[in-house]
């Protein structure tokens, strides 16, 4: 023990920090509750035997290549429930609660999934890669905009409703079928980077008809100068936040 302690004293500050982080991660693995692994049902759904929840394997970004404001989020939920044959045959999909969304977040840092920007974040790789790392949660409301960030496992409040997000939908056996919301205007296309950056979504390759002919939200192209300025400001703020996290 004394020899190991002496060796550690010879390490540089950076090496000591890495060693401390490794020890912390190892301790978290040992302390983490052991649960049954998630199950891929091969029908577009993932079952968590520990919570009884069933999740969609893909998120809103992968399905539609757009983000949604809180005011428009029900358009995506309705679309999923109206096309239940593509998603396990269920029509009671909904956005998760904060607690439910946190069951996806791996505090041990063992699990890892690549997002649409090529960055890994700590949820199970059984989910489809290439999605977004955020989701609307049911604690959000028109009066209080809250979005869950699955990269850091925190729900973030926002001062206004000009916020975009993807969605990870969930359901539980025995829950009633979701009620379709009243018809509303098509959702506006959100910027193609997380947290509302000013970059426009990349042009998606033409998709082959799936046979259901269900139209999705029409991407918006007529952003005003004020909107572009606001999105650019958010992009810079997000870039600064990401840089700060990476140290």
C-alpha positions as CSV (number, residue, x, y, z in Angstrom):
1,X,0.0,0.0,0.0
2,X,2.8,2.4,0.9
3,X,4.6,1.6,-2.4
4,X,1.3,2.3,-4.4
5,X,0.9,5.6,-2.5
6,X,4.4,6.6,-3.3
7,X,3.9,5.8,-7.0
8,X,0.8,8.0,-7.1
9,X,2.7,10.9,-5.6
10,X,5.0,10.8,-8.6
11,X,2.1,11.3,-11.0
12,X,1.5,14.6,-12.7
13,X,-1.7,16.5,-11.8
14,X,-3.3,15.4,-15.1
15,X,-2.4,11.7,-14.4
16,X,-3.8,12.0,-10.9
17,X,-7.0,13.4,-12.2
18,X,-7.4,10.5,-14.7
19,X,-6.6,7.9,-12.0
20,X,-9.2,9.5,-9.6
21,X,-11.8,9.4,-12.4
22,X,-11.0,5.8,-13.1
23,X,-11.4,4.9,-9.5
24,X,-14.6,6.8,-9.2
25,X,-16.0,5.0,-12.3
26,X,-15.0,1.6,-10.9
27,X,-16.7,2.4,-7.6
28,X,-19.8,3.5,-9.4
29,X,-19.9,0.2,-11.3
30,X,-19.7,-1.8,-8.1
31,X,-22.3,0.4,-6.3
32,X,-24.8,0.4,-9.2
33,X,-27.8,-1.9,-8.8
34,X,-27.6,-5.0,-10.9
35,X,-30.7,-5.3,-13.1
36,X,-31.8,-7.4,-16.0
37,X,-30.7,-6.2,-19.5
38,X,-33.0,-4.4,-21.8
39,X,-34.7,-6.5,-24.4
40,X,-35.0,-5.7,-28.2
41,X,-38.4,-7.0,-29.3
42,X,-37.5,-6.8,-33.0
43,X,-40.6,-4.7,-33.7
44,X,-39.3,-1.2,-33.1
45,X,-39.6,-1.4,-29.3
46,X,-37.3,-2.0,-26.4
47,X,-38.6,-3.5,-23.1
48,X,-37.1,-2.7,-19.7
49,X,-37.9,-5.7,-17.5
50,X,-36.7,-3.8,-14.4
51,X,-39.3,-1.0,-14.7
52,X,-41.9,-2.6,-16.9
53,X,-41.6,0.2,-19.4
54,X,-41.5,-0.2,-23.2
55,X,-39.6,2.3,-25.2
56,X,-39.5,3.1,-28.9
57,X,-36.2,2.0,-30.3
58,X,-35.9,5.2,-32.4
59,X,-36.4,8.8,-31.3
60,X,-38.2,11.7,-33.1
61,X,-35.1,12.9,-34.8
62,X,-34.4,9.5,-36.4
63,X,-38.1,9.1,-37.5
64,X,-38.6,12.6,-38.9
65,X,-35.3,14.4,-39.1
66,X,-36.8,17.4,-37.3
67,X,-36.9,18.7,-33.7
68,X,-40.2,19.9,-32.1
69,X,-41.1,22.8,-29.9
70,X,-43.1,21.9,-26.8
71,X,-46.2,23.4,-28.4
72,X,-45.8,21.1,-31.4
73,X,-44.6,17.9,-29.7
74,X,-48.1,16.2,-29.8
75,X,-47.8,16.1,-33.6
76,X,-45.1,13.5,-33.4
77,X,-46.8,11.5,-30.6
78,X,-50.0,11.4,-32.6
79,X,-48.1,10.3,-35.7
80,X,-46.5,7.4,-33.8
81,X,-49.8,6.2,-32.3
82,X,-51.6,6.5,-35.7
83,X,-49.0,4.3,-37.3
84,X,-48.9,1.8,-34.5
85,X,-48.1,-1.1,-36.8
86,X,-44.6,0.2,-37.2
87,X,-44.1,0.4,-33.5
88,X,-45.1,-2.9,-31.9
89,X,-48.8,-2.5,-32.6
90,X,-49.3,-0.1,-29.6
91,X,-51.3,3.1,-29.7
92,X,-50.6,4.4,-26.1
93,X,-47.2,5.9,-26.7
94,X,-46.4,9.1,-24.7
95,X,-43.5,11.3,-23.6
96,X,-41.8,10.0,-20.4
97,X,-41.8,11.6,-17.0
98,X,-38.5,12.9,-15.6
99,X,-38.1,9.7,-13.5
100,X,-38.9,7.4,-16.4
101,X,-36.4,9.2,-18.7
102,X,-33.7,8.9,-16.0
103,X,-34.0,5.1,-16.1
104,X,-32.3,5.4,-19.5
105,X,-29.3,7.4,-18.1
106,X,-26.4,5.2,-17.0
107,X,-24.7,6.8,-14.1
108,X,-21.9,4.2,-14.2
109,X,-20.7,5.4,-17.6
110,X,-20.5,1.8,-18.8
111,X,-23.3,2.1,-21.4
112,X,-22.8,4.3,-24.4
113,X,-24.8,5.3,-27.5
114,X,-23.6,7.5,-30.4
115,X,-25.8,10.6,-31.1
116,X,-26.5,12.2,-34.5
117,X,-23.3,14.4,-34.1
118,X,-21.1,11.4,-33.5
119,X,-20.8,12.0,-29.8
120,X,-21.4,9.2,-27.3
121,X,-23.7,9.7,-24.4
122,X,-24.6,7.3,-21.5
123,X,-27.7,5.3,-22.5
124,X,-27.9,1.6,-23.7
125,X,-26.6,0.9,-27.2
126,X,-29.6,-1.4,-27.7
127,X,-31.3,1.8,-28.9
128,X,-30.8,2.9,-32.5
129,X,-27.7,5.1,-32.9
130,X,-27.8,8.5,-34.6
131,X,-30.6,10.1,-32.6
132,X,-30.6,13.1,-30.3
133,X,-29.6,13.1,-26.7
134,X,-32.6,15.2,-25.4
135,X,-36.3,14.6,-25.0
136,X,-39.4,16.4,-23.8
137,X,-40.8,15.2,-20.5
138,X,-44.3,15.4,-19.0
139,X,-43.2,17.9,-16.4
140,X,-42.9,20.4,-19.1
141,X,-45.9,22.8,-19.7
142,X,-46.8,25.9,-21.7
143,X,-46.0,27.9,-18.6
144,X,-42.7,26.1,-17.7
145,X,-40.5,24.8,-20.5
146,X,-38.3,21.9,-19.3
147,X,-36.2,19.6,-21.5
148,X,-34.3,16.5,-20.4
149,X,-30.6,16.2,-21.4
150,X,-29.6,12.6,-21.5
151,X,-26.0,13.5,-21.9
152,X,-25.8,14.7,-18.3
153,X,-28.9,13.3,-16.8
154,X,-30.4,16.7,-15.9
155,X,-33.7,18.5,-16.8
156,X,-33.1,22.0,-17.8
157,X,-35.7,24.9,-17.5
158,X,-35.9,27.6,-20.2
159,X,-37.2,31.1,-19.9
160,X,-39.2,31.0,-23.1
161,X,-40.9,28.5,-25.5
162,X,-38.4,29.0,-28.4
163,X,-36.8,25.7,-27.6
164,X,-36.5,22.6,-29.8
165,X,-36.1,19.0,-28.7
166,X,-36.3,15.4,-29.9
167,X,-38.5,12.8,-28.1
168,X,-38.1,9.3,-26.7
169,X,-41.6,7.8,-26.4
170,X,-42.6,5.3,-23.8
171,X,-45.6,3.2,-22.8
172,X,-46.6,0.7,-20.1
173,X,-48.8,-2.3,-20.2
174,X,-52.4,-1.5,-19.1
175,X,-52.2,2.2,-19.9
176,X,-55.1,3.6,-22.0
177,X,-54.6,4.5,-25.7
178,X,-53.4,8.0,-26.2
179,X,-56.0,10.5,-27.3
180,X,-55.2,12.3,-30.5
181,X,-54.8,16.1,-30.2
182,X,-56.8,18.5,-32.2
183,X,-55.4,19.3,-35.7
184,X,-52.7,21.9,-35.6
185,X,-50.3,23.4,-38.1
186,X,-47.3,21.3,-39.2
187,X,-44.3,21.5,-36.9
188,X,-41.5,23.8,-38.0
189,X,-38.2,22.2,-38.8
190,X,-35.7,22.8,-36.0
191,X,-32.0,23.4,-36.4
192,X,-30.0,20.2,-37.0
193,X,-27.9,20.4,-33.9
194,X,-28.8,19.7,-30.3
195,X,-29.9,22.6,-28.0
196,X,-31.2,24.8,-30.8
197,X,-28.1,25.8,-32.7
198,X,-28.4,28.0,-35.8
199,X,-27.3,25.4,-38.3
200,X,-30.1,24.3,-40.7
201,X,-30.9,20.6,-40.9
202,X,-29.0,18.6,-43.6
203,X,-31.0,17.6,-46.6
204,X,-32.2,14.0,-45.9
205,X,-31.8,11.5,-48.7
206,X,-35.2,10.7,-50.4
207,X,-36.9,7.8,-48.6
208,X,-38.6,5.0,-50.3
209,X,-42.4,4.9,-49.8
210,X,-43.2,2.8,-46.8
211,X,-46.7,2.0,-47.9
212,X,-48.5,4.0,-45.3
213,X,-48.3,7.4,-47.1
214,X,-48.5,9.3,-43.8
215,X,-47.1,12.8,-44.3
216,X,-44.7,14.2,-41.7
217,X,-44.0,17.8,-40.6
218,X,-42.8,20.1,-43.5
219,X,-39.4,21.6,-42.8
220,X,-39.5,25.4,-42.5
221,X,-37.1,27.4,-44.7
222,X,-38.3,31.0,-44.2
223,X,-36.5,31.9,-41.0
224,X,-36.5,35.7,-40.3
225,X,-33.3,37.6,-39.6
226,X,-34.4,37.9,-36.0
227,X,-35.0,34.1,-35.7
228,X,-31.6,33.4,-37.4
229,X,-29.9,35.8,-35.0
230,X,-31.6,34.1,-32.0
231,X,-30.6,30.6,-33.2
232,X,-27.0,31.7,-33.8
233,X,-26.9,33.1,-30.3
234,X,-28.1,29.8,-28.9
235,X,-25.6,27.9,-31.1
236,X,-22.7,29.9,-29.6
237,X,-24.0,29.4,-26.1
238,X,-24.3,25.7,-26.7
239,X,-20.8,25.4,-28.1
240,X,-19.5,27.2,-25.1
241,X,-21.4,24.9,-22.8
242,X,-20.0,21.8,-24.6
243,X,-16.5,23.1,-24.5
244,X,-16.8,23.8,-20.7
245,X,-18.1,20.2,-20.1
246,X,-15.1,18.7,-22.0
247,X,-12.8,20.9,-19.9
